[in-house]
Amino acid sequence: MSQDRLLKLKCTTCKNGNYFTSKNKKLVTKKLELKKFCKTCKKNVKHKEAKITG
């Protein structure tokens, strides 16, 4: 997986960064939003794309 295409998915409820994924920036212009399982909330919630820091 290419480092420049890597992005973090953050929980919208507790703001924890739980998942890493990639996207094709040429085809997908909007921010990615997926429904995933959050370990902290212990339920399926929306996860939004966030910047990777550090």
Buried (B, 14 or more C-beta within 10 A) or exposed (E): EEEEEEBBBBBEEEEBEBBEBEBEEEEEEEEBEEEEEBEEBEEEBBBBBBEEEE
